[in-house]
């Protein structure tokens, strides 16, 4: 039974968002029927305000895709509206949280939960370190980068969010001045001026800040790639599985930024922002609302090398690996359209050892072993209807897809299961 933040997160991680229905919005829970329209500046400011309020209020959960109903002056989670995965860019939400909130909340998590037709997005804001105050730029409702010379403090109060009044902000500043021994307002003004001057537009962010265990490694990689035109950090570093990533400005104003990418076992890479966005957009086509980078993977050199490398904004292709889709190549057509294709790794030669594991199996089972999908455990030989459905969804992104595409040229109008002899649920298969 869901009754608190911990059990609500457990339900979402178990892909059961319906378990939250009947809960009331409270100090730790906020529900929204529609996603933030992040193309507009006001929605970006609202996202930053909501997340910051939970960071200042002991942690909390924002669930997007659940409508509420009023009941006794409270909002009750009433029904799942459901979201189209193509309508919500969770990578963009993560990036905006890091850009707009100072300091960036530690451990904030954005993810999907639920099955087809009942998918929701959740933003998990863990309880933060005691004594830390999280702030955002004062909202202006206009497009542009976050301002560095204003401050506003969102606070969570029951089931609502409000701005901390200016008088209370002044009291907090005064308390800090007294504690630090700065005696006058003039001295405070000078202190702020020096801090802003030294920090610059990035607020004094360090390379690797946000991942203390890997900060030294990221600084070393940054120094190795600095000749590519890497500027200062545009946000805190974050982890994507075992990889460490951080957004960087370009050293020249007006030029596209970079993403510093460190993957264990590979040389560090600097990926130009336009190409990085193409990678993320390709991964957004993953079925089931999977995280884009978890699906498509991260850049990998075509040949083995230990040399740090740069992928510029005018690159026309990049090899990717490490995601659930397997090895692939993202290429840009002459019309500027990016397309991911698998890199086939197969052989038409079948040795005696291959017959050992597949003799007597149906075409579907042999295909499952060849495609090597994540759920193809050797000891689970039954192809149930749910597994057949999952196979059909993932097949287009597998190494087998590229092989069949090459081998079936001239086959018109054939569908994947027909080409490979898999058959439909009631076919000959």
N, C-alpha and C positions, 0 to 999 in steps of 0.2 A: 504493500500500500504506500502510495506517495504522500508524504506529509511534511517533508522538509527539503532543503536544497540538495542534500546528499542523495536522498532517494529519487528526487526529480532528475538529477544528472544520471543516476544509474538507469532510470527508465529510458532516457534519451539515448544513452550509449547502447542499450539493448534494443534500439530501434522500435520503441513503444511510446511514441508521443501521446497516444490516446490516453495513457495512464495519468496524464496531467489534467484531463478534463474534470471539471468540478472544483479545482483549486481556485482560491481567490488571489488576485494580485495583492502582493504584500511587500514588505521591506526587501525581500530577496527575489521576488518574481514579477516580471513584466511581460505581457503578451501583446503581440501586434498582429493584426490580420493580414496586412500587406507589407511587402518589403520596403526598406528605405529606398527612395528614388535618388540614388547617389549621383545622378547627372546634374542635380541642382544643389547649390551651395547650402540652402537651408536644411536639406536632408542630411548633408554631411555634418553640419553643426549639431543637428539633433542626435545623430548617431554618437558623436563624441560626447555630447552632454549625457546621454543615457548610460553609456559605458562608464564614464568618469564618476557619475553619481553612485554606481554600485561599488567602484573602487574605493570611494570615500566612505561608503556605508557598510563595510564589512563583507563585501562580496555579494554576488547575486547572479541571476539568470534572466536573459532576454530570449523569448521564444517568438519567432516570426513565422506566421502561417496558422495561428490559432485565433479565432474570433472570440470576443467576450460578450457577455450580456450583463446589464445592470441588475443588481439584486441587493436591496437594503443599503443603498449608497455605496456598494462595492461592485467591483468588476469580477465576474466569475468566468473562468475559461470554459467556453460553451461548445465549440465545434472546431474541427480541423478544416481549414480552408484548403490547405495544400498549395505547394509552390512548384512552379516549373523550374527545373535546375538551370535552364538557360536564362532565367530572369534574375538570378541572384549570383553575383560574383563574390564568393567567400574570400578569395585572395585579395580582392579590392577592399573588403571590409577589414581584413587583418592589416593591410597597409595603411588605411586611413586611421585606424586606432593608434598605430605606432607614430604616425605623422602628427596627429592633432592633440594627443594627450601627453602632458608633461608631469612626471616621467611616464613612460609607457607602462601600463599595468603588467606586472610579471605573471606569466602563466595564463594569460587570457587565451581562450580557445574558441574557434568558430567552426561549426560543423553541421552536417546534415543528420536527420533522423527520420525514420519511417520508410514505408514502401510506396510504390507507385500510387499517385493520387492523394496520398496523405503525407507527403514529405514536408518537413518543417526545417528551418534553420535555427540554430541556437547559438547564443554568445554567452559563454561561461566566464565570469569574472571572479577569480578566486579572492579570498581574503588577502589583503596586502599587508606589508610590514607596518607595524604600529608606528605612529608618529609621522607617516608620510602623507602629505596632502597632494592630491592630484588636481591639476588645473587644465583649462583649455583656453584658447584665444577668445576674447569677447566676441560674441556672434555679431555679424554685420549683414548676413544674408546676401552677400555678393561673392562672385567667383574670385578665385585667387588662392595663393598659398597661405598657410596659417600665419597670422601676424605674430611677431616676436615682442611687440611692445605693449601688449594688453594681456589681461588675465581675468578669468572668470572661474568660479568654483561651483560646480553642480553638486547638490546633495540629495540623497534619497531620504524621504520622509514618509514612512508608511508605504502606501501604494502609489505615491506620486513623487515627482522630481521637481526641485526648485533651485533657483540660483541663490547662493549665499549673498546676503545683502552687503553693500559696499561698506557699511559701518563695521560689520563683523570682520570683513577682510582687513580693514584698517587696524582693528584690534589684534588680529593675528600677526600682522606685520610689526605692530608696536611691541608685542610680546617677544617676537624674535629679535628685535633691536635691543630690548632690555637684556635678553639672555646672552646676546653676543657681545654686549658691552659697547655697542655703538651709541653714543650719547645724544646725538641731535639728528633732526630731520635732514639737515644739510649733509651730514656725513652719510646718511642712508642714501640720499640722492647720488652722491659721488660713488658709493659702493655699487649701486645699480648700474650707473654709467660705465664703470670699469668692467663689471661683469658682462654687460651686453657687448661692449667693445671687444673684449677678449674672446667671447664665445662666438661672435659673428652670427649669421642668419641660421646656423644649425643648432644653436643652443648649447654648444660645447660638447656635442656627442663624440664619443670615441669610436674608432674602428673596433668592432667586436663587443661593444657595450650591449649588454643584455644576455650574453652568453659567457659568463666569467670563466668557465672551464676551457673555453676555446679562444679567449681574447688574444692571448699571445700568438696562437697559430694564425688567427685572422690578420693580426697586425703584420706578421711576417709575409703573408700572402699579399697584403696590400702594398707593402714596400716592393715586392718583386714585380708587381703589375703597375706601379705608379706611373711608369713611362707611357702608359696607354692613355693618360689624361684623366685618371680617376681623381675626383674631387673629394670633398669632405662627406661624412655620412649624412644621409637624408632621413634616417630613422635608426632605431635600435636593431641589432642583429636578432635573427630568430632561427629556430631549428625547423627543418623539414625532414622528419625521420632522422637519419644519421648525418644529414647534410647541415651545414651552417651557411646562412645567407644574410646579406645586408644590402640595403639600397644606398647608393652613393650618387652624389651630384657629379657633373662633369666639371673639370677645372675651368672650362670656358663657359661663360654665361650664354644661355640660349641653346647650348648643345644638349642632345639627349643624355640622360644619366646612365648609370651602370648598376648592375647587380653583381656583387662579389659572391662567388659560389664555390664552396669547399665541400667536396664529396670524398669520403675516405677511400683511399686507393687510387685517386685520380689527381692530376695536377690542378692547382687552383685556377679558376677561370673568372674573367670579367666579361659579363654578357651585357651588351647594349640594351637599354630599356625597351626600344621598339621590338627587338627580337624576343626579349623576355616576355613581353605581352603576347606575342604570337604563340609562344610555347604554352602560356597559361590558357589562352583561348582555345588552342587545339585540345588541351586536356579537359576543357569544360564539356566536351561531347561525351564524356564517360557516362555509361549508364548507371542509374542508381544514385545519382548525386555524389559520386566519389570525388574526393579532393583532386583538382586538376593535375597538380604535380605528382600526386601519388599514382595517378593513372599513366601519364605520359612519360614520367621520369625526368632526369636532369641531363644537361649537356655532357657529352663524352667525346674525346678525341677519336677520329676515325682510326688512327694507328696508335700503338702503345708509345707513350712518351711521358717523361717526368718534367717537361718544361711547362711553366705557367703559360697560359694562352689567353688570347683576347678574341671575342666574337663581336665584330663591329656591327654598326647599325645597317650597313649595306650588304651584310652577308646574305646569301641566297639559300643556304641550307645549313642544318645543324643536326648531328646525330644525337639521339637521346637513348638513355637506358636507365634501368633501375626501377621503373614503374610497373604496374600490373599489366600493361600492354606488351611488355617486353621491349626488345631492341627495335628502334625505328628511326626514321629520318624525316625531319620536318623541312619541306622545300617550298619555295615561293615561285609561283608560275609567272609567266610574262605579263599576266594581268594583275599581278600583285596579290594573288590569293594563296594563302598558306595551306598546305595539306600534309598531314602525317601519313606515312606509309611504313609498313613493317619491313624490317631487313630480314629476309628469309635465311634461316640457318637450318638447312635440311639436306638430305642426300637421297638420290633415287636408288642407291645401292643398299640392298637389305641383306645383312649378313645372318649367319646362323644364330647369333645371340639375339638379334631382333625378333626372330621367330619364337624364341623361348618365352618371351613375355606376352606375345600377341596371338599365338596359335589358338585357334578355336574361338577367338573373340569376334563379336559383331563389328561391322564397319564403324559403328558409333564409338565402340570402346577403343578400337585401334586409332581412330581420329583423336579421341580424347587424350590418349597417350602421346600422339604426335604433336598436337597443339600444345600440350603441357600446360593446361590451364591450372590456376591455383588450387581448384577444388578436386583435381584429378589424383586422389590418393590411390596408390597401388592396391590397397586392400579394400577399396570401395568400388566394386565392379558394376553395381546397378546404375543404369542411366534412368533416373526417375524423371517425371515430367518437369519438376522445378529445375533439375539439373540440365535437362534438354533445353529449357527456355534460356537458362543462363548461358549455355554453350552457344546458342544462336545469337545472343546479344554480344558475347565477347569474341565470336569468331572473326568478325570483320576487322578486329584490331590485333589479330594474332599473326604469328609468322606464317601460318598456313594460308592466310588470306593472300599474301603476296605470291606464294607458290601457286595457288589455284588460279590467280589472276593471270599469271604467265602461261600456265599449262592449258588454260581453257579459252584462249583467244579463239574467236569464231563461234563460241557457244552463245547463242542469242536467247535472251529471256529466261535463262536458267536461274534458279534461286540457290542460295548457298546449300541448304540441306539436300537439294536435288543433285547438285554438282558433285558433292562428296559422298553421296549415297547414304546420307544420314536418315532421310525420310522425315515425315512429320509424325506427330504422336501416334496416329493410327495407320501410318504407312508401313511399307515393307521393311524400311530401315536396314 
